Amino acid sequence: MLEISGLTWAMTIGVIVALLAFDLVLAAWRPHRIGFREATVWSVFYIAVAIGFGVWFASAHGGGFGAEYFAGYIVEKSLSVDNLFVFVIIMTTFLVPEEHQHKVLTFGIVLALIMRGIFIAVGATLLSLFSFMFLLFGLLLIFTAVQLFRHRDEDPDVENNVVVKTARKLLPVTDDYVGGKIFTRVDGKRFATPLFVVLVAIGGVDLLFALDSIPAVFGVTEEPYIVFTANAFALLGLRALFFLVKGLLDRLVYLSAGLAIILAFIGVKLILHWAHVDISASVPEVPTPLSLGVIIAILVIVTVASLVKTRNDPSAKAHPGSLRGHRDEDK
């Protein structure tokens, strides 16, 4: 059992909040187009911070817990890349100016951390009280994996999203972004700008990804501290990573299929754990080192296969996948 003191929790949250605050201040203070070099520097910095934390954590609490952290971090980082796909679609759909994109991304990261923090607390409580939750989480991940694989060549239908359509109905929306404001007044009447609709769409995406990612990381570790830090450090570099890889995302044509396989694998791992605890100790469990190896292997194979595919077929284009089909609705 991992023993984390209140002071360690407070210092960890303090560091994460400080990094988030710095990101927010930087985004608000100097809105500008993020270039490749700047995005690379910040991406390397956040990855280095995550690795540095993992090294300290492993040395302080043992290699086993360290392996769980790195496995969780890799799972969340790979899921966050799929998250970036959807962010790109939202930015493109609503024609978000480049100088405002970093503001939207920072909001999305903050909201994602808040949502995942809530889900982590709820999930940890449920798992500690009811062991059959491992079975439910496992089935949820397998269902998600099947849906994602079935619709791996589709994009989410952002414009017809229920939350986005409701927001448009409840509030009048201006035609332009009004200098990056969320709300404005026109002839004395209060209007939302398209940026508000974009933030609503980002919030809906964050909610969906939290529902998937939290059960996934609980499949790697049962420790709330590891779940939280793996999520937090994976999300912190998301803004810089967006500007670094958005031009390369179209080449990851097999990413959705790979993520579906990873989610299914973790789902099976959770079900085996439930059966080991509640049915019979003879039911085998999947050890963390094996999980880490399988996840890394799948990501490497998916990345290499995607690059080979797009090199041989330049017309091939990647899609983030969708949990439900919408082609028939569009007809």
C-alpha positions in Angstrom: 0.0 0.0 0.0 1.4 3.4 -1.0 1.7 5.8 1.9 1.6 9.5 0.8 1.7 12.2 3.4 -0.5 15.2 3.4 2.6 17.4 2.9 3.6 15.4 -0.3 0.0 15.7 -1.7 0.1 19.5 -0.9 3.5 20.0 -2.5 2.6 17.9 -5.6 -0.7 19.9 -6.1 1.2 23.1 -5.5 3.8 22.3 -8.2 1.0 21.4 -10.7 -1.0 24.5 -9.9 2.1 26.6 -10.3 2.9 25.2 -13.7 -0.8 25.7 -14.8 -0.8 29.2 -13.5 2.4 30.0 -15.4 0.8 28.5 -18.6 -2.3 30.7 -18.0 -0.3 33.9 -17.4 1.9 33.2 -20.4 -1.2 32.6 -22.7 -3.0 35.8 -21.5 0.1 38.0 -21.3 1.5 37.3 -24.8 -1.0 35.9 -27.2 0.8 34.9 -30.4 1.3 32.2 -33.0 3.2 29.3 -31.4 6.0 28.3 -33.7 7.6 24.8 -34.1 10.8 25.7 -32.1 8.9 27.2 -29.1 6.5 24.2 -29.1 9.4 21.8 -29.1 11.1 23.5 -26.2 8.0 23.5 -24.1 7.1 19.9 -25.0 10.6 18.7 -24.0 10.4 20.7 -20.8 7.1 19.1 -19.7 8.2 15.6 -20.6 11.4 16.2 -18.7 9.4 17.3 -15.7 7.2 14.2 -15.9 10.2 11.9 -16.2 12.0 13.7 -13.4 9.0 13.3 -11.1 8.9 9.6 -12.0 12.5 9.1 -11.2 12.1 10.8 -7.8 8.9 8.9 -7.1 10.5 5.5 -8.0 13.5 6.2 -5.7 11.3 7.4 -2.9 8.6 4.7 -3.0 10.1 1.8 -4.9 10.5 0.6 -8.5 7.1 -1.2 -8.5 5.2 2.0 -7.8 7.5 3.8 -10.2 6.6 1.4 -13.0 2.9 1.9 -12.3 3.4 5.7 -12.6 5.3 5.4 -15.9 2.7 2.9 -17.3 -0.1 5.3 -16.2 1.7 8.3 -17.7 2.2 6.6 -21.1 -1.5 5.5 -21.2 -2.7 9.0 -20.4 -0.2 10.6 -22.8 -1.3 8.3 -25.7 -5.0 9.0 -24.9 -4.2 12.8 -24.8 -2.8 12.6 -28.4 -6.2 11.3 -29.5 -7.6 14.2 -27.5 -5.5 16.5 -29.6 -7.1 15.1 -32.7 -10.5 16.3 -31.5 -9.1 19.7 -30.4 -7.8 20.2 -34.0 -11.2 19.3 -35.4 -12.9 21.8 -33.0 -10.4 24.5 -33.9 -10.9 23.9 -37.6 -14.7 23.6 -37.4 -15.1 26.9 -35.6 -12.2 28.7 -37.4 -10.4 29.7 -34.2 -7.7 32.3 -34.9 -4.2 31.0 -34.1 -3.6 33.8 -31.6 -6.6 32.5 -29.5 -5.9 28.8 -29.8 -3.5 28.6 -26.9 -6.1 30.2 -24.7 -8.7 27.6 -25.6 -6.1 24.8 -25.0 -5.2 26.1 -21.6 -8.8 26.3 -20.6 -9.3 22.7 -21.9 -6.3 21.5 -19.8 -7.5 23.2 -16.6 -11.1 21.9 -17.1 -9.7 18.4 -17.8 -7.7 18.4 -14.6 -10.7 19.5 -12.6 -12.9 16.8 -14.1 -10.4 14.1 -13.8 -9.6 15.1 -10.2 -13.3 14.6 -9.4 -13.5 11.3 -11.3 -10.3 10.1 -9.5 -11.8 10.8 -6.1 -15.1 9.1 -7.0 -13.4 6.2 -8.7 -11.0 5.5 -5.9 -13.8 5.6 -3.3 -15.9 3.2 -5.4 -13.0 0.8 -5.9 -12.2 0.8 -2.2 -15.9 0.0 -1.3 -17.0 -2.3 -4.0 -14.6 -4.7 -5.7 -17.1 -5.4 -8.5 -16.3 -1.9 -9.8 -13.2 -3.4 -11.4 -15.6 -5.6 -13.4 -17.7 -2.6 -14.4 -14.7 -0.5 -15.3 -13.3 -3.3 -17.3 -16.6 -3.8 -19.3 -16.8 0.0 -19.8 -13.3 0.0 -21.3 -14.0 -3.0 -23.6 -17.3 -1.4 -24.8 -15.4 1.9 -25.5 -12.7 0.0 -27.3 -15.2 -1.8 -29.5 -17.0 1.4 -30.4 -13.7 3.3 -31.1 -12.5 0.5 -33.3 -15.8 0.3 -35.2 -15.7 4.0 -35.9 -11.9 4.4 -36.1 -12.1 6.1 -39.5 -14.7 8.7 -38.5 -14.4 12.2 -36.8 -16.6 13.3 -33.9 -19.6 15.4 -35.1 -18.8 18.6 -33.3 -21.4 20.9 -34.8 -24.3 18.4 -34.0 -23.1 17.8 -30.4 -26.0 18.1 -28.0 -24.1 20.4 -25.7 -23.0 22.7 -28.5 -26.4 22.9 -30.1 -28.0 23.7 -26.7 -25.4 26.5 -26.1 -26.3 28.0 -29.5 -30.0 27.9 -28.7 -29.7 29.4 -25.2 -27.4 32.3 -26.2 -27.2 34.5 -29.3 -23.7 34.2 -30.8 -21.7 36.9 -32.7 -20.2 36.1 -36.1 -16.6 37.0 -35.1 -14.3 36.4 -32.1 -14.4 40.1 -30.9 -10.7 40.1 -29.9 -10.8 36.8 -28.0 -13.6 37.8 -25.6 -16.0 35.1 -24.4 -19.0 37.5 -24.0 -19.7 40.9 -25.5 -22.5 43.5 -25.8 -24.0 44.5 -29.1 -26.5 47.4 -29.0 -26.9 46.9 -25.3 -27.6 43.2 -25.6 -25.4 40.4 -24.2 -24.0 38.1 -26.8 -21.7 35.1 -26.6 -18.8 34.9 -29.0 -17.8 31.8 -31.0 -15.0 31.4 -28.4 -17.7 30.5 -25.8 -19.1 27.8 -28.1 -15.6 26.5 -28.6 -15.0 26.3 -24.9 -18.3 24.5 -24.4 -17.2 21.9 -27.1 -13.8 21.5 -25.4 -15.6 21.0 -22.1 -17.8 18.2 -23.5 -14.7 16.5 -25.0 -12.9 16.7 -21.7 -15.8 15.0 -20.0 -15.9 12.2 -22.5 -12.1 11.6 -22.3 -12.2 11.7 -18.4 -14.9 9.0 -18.5 -12.5 6.8 -20.6 -9.1 7.7 -19.2 -9.8 7.3 -15.5 -10.9 3.6 -15.7 -7.9 3.1 -18.1 -5.3 4.3 -15.6 -7.0 2.5 -12.7 -6.4 -0.6 -14.8 -2.7 0.1 -14.3 -2.7 1.2 -10.7 -5.1 1.4 -7.8 -3.2 4.2 -6.1 -5.1 7.6 -6.3 -1.8 9.5 -6.0 -0.3 7.7 -9.0 -3.6 8.1 -11.0 -3.7 11.8 -10.3 0.0 12.5 -11.0 0.0 10.4 -14.2 -3.1 12.4 -15.5 -1.7 15.8 -14.4 1.7 15.4 -15.9 0.3 14.0 -19.1 -2.1 16.9 -19.5 0.3 19.7 -18.5 2.3 19.5 -21.8 -0.8 19.2 -23.9 -0.9 22.8 -25.0 2.7 22.8 -26.4 2.2 19.3 -27.8 -0.8 20.5 -29.8 1.3 23.1 -31.7 4.2 20.6 -32.1 2.3 17.7 -33.6 -0.9 19.2 -35.2 0.8 19.0 -38.6 1.8 15.4 -38.0 -1.5 14.1 -36.6 -2.9 13.4 -40.0 -0.1 10.7 -40.5 -1.1 8.6 -37.4 -3.7 6.7 -39.4 -3.7 3.7 -37.1 -3.7 5.5 -33.8 -7.4 5.0 -33.1 -7.1 1.3 -33.7 -4.1 1.1 -31.4 -5.8 3.0 -28.6 -8.8 0.7 -29.0 -6.5 -2.3 -28.5 -4.9 -0.7 -25.5 -8.3 0.1 -23.9 -9.5 -3.5 -24.5 -6.3 -4.9 -23.0 -6.6 -2.8 -19.9 -10.3 -3.7 -19.7 -9.4 -7.4 -19.7 -6.7 -6.7 -17.1 -9.3 -5.1 -14.8 -11.7 -8.1 -15.3 -9.0 -10.6 -14.5 -8.1 -8.6 -11.3 -11.8 -8.7 -10.3 -12.0 -12.4 -10.9 -8.7 -13.0 -9.0 -10.1 -11.1 -5.9 -13.8 -12.1 -6.0 -13.9 -15.5 -7.6 -10.6 -17.4 -7.2 -7.0 -16.6 -6.4 -6.0 -19.1 -9.2 -7.2 -16.6 -11.9 -4.0 -15.0 -13.3 -3.4 -11.3 -13.1 -1.4 -9.2 -15.6 1.7 -7.7 -13.8 2.5 -4.0 -14.3 5.8 -4.6 -16.1 4.0 -6.7 -18.7 1.3 -4.0 -19.1 3.9 -1.4 -19.6 5.7 -3.5 -22.2 2.4 -4.3 -24.1 1.3 -0.7 -24.1 4.7 0.6 -25.4 4.9 -2.2 -28.0 1.4 -1.3 -29.4 2.2 2.4 -29.6 5.5 1.7 -31.4 3.9 -0.7 -33.9 1.0 1.8 -34.5 3.4 4.7 -35.0 5.7 2.9 -37.4 2.9 1.3 -39.3 1.2 4.7 -39.7 4.3 6.4 -41.0 4.9 3.5 -43.5 1.3 3.7 -44.6 1.3 7.4 -45.2 4.6 7.3 -47.0 3.3 4.7 -49.4 -0.1 6.3 -49.6 0.1 10.1 -49.2 -3.7 10.3 -49.6 -4.3 8.3 -46.3 -5.5 10.6 -43.5 -5.9 9.8 -39.8 -9.1 10.3 -37.8 -9.5 10.4 -34.0 -12.4 7.9 -34.1 -15.8 8.3 -32.7 -17.8 6.4 -30.0 -20.8 6.4 -32.2 -21.4 6.6 -35.9 -23.1 9.6 -37.5 -22.8 9.1 -41.2 -26.5 8.1 -41.5 -27.6 11.2 -39.6 -25.7 13.4 -42.0 -27.6 12.0 -45.0 
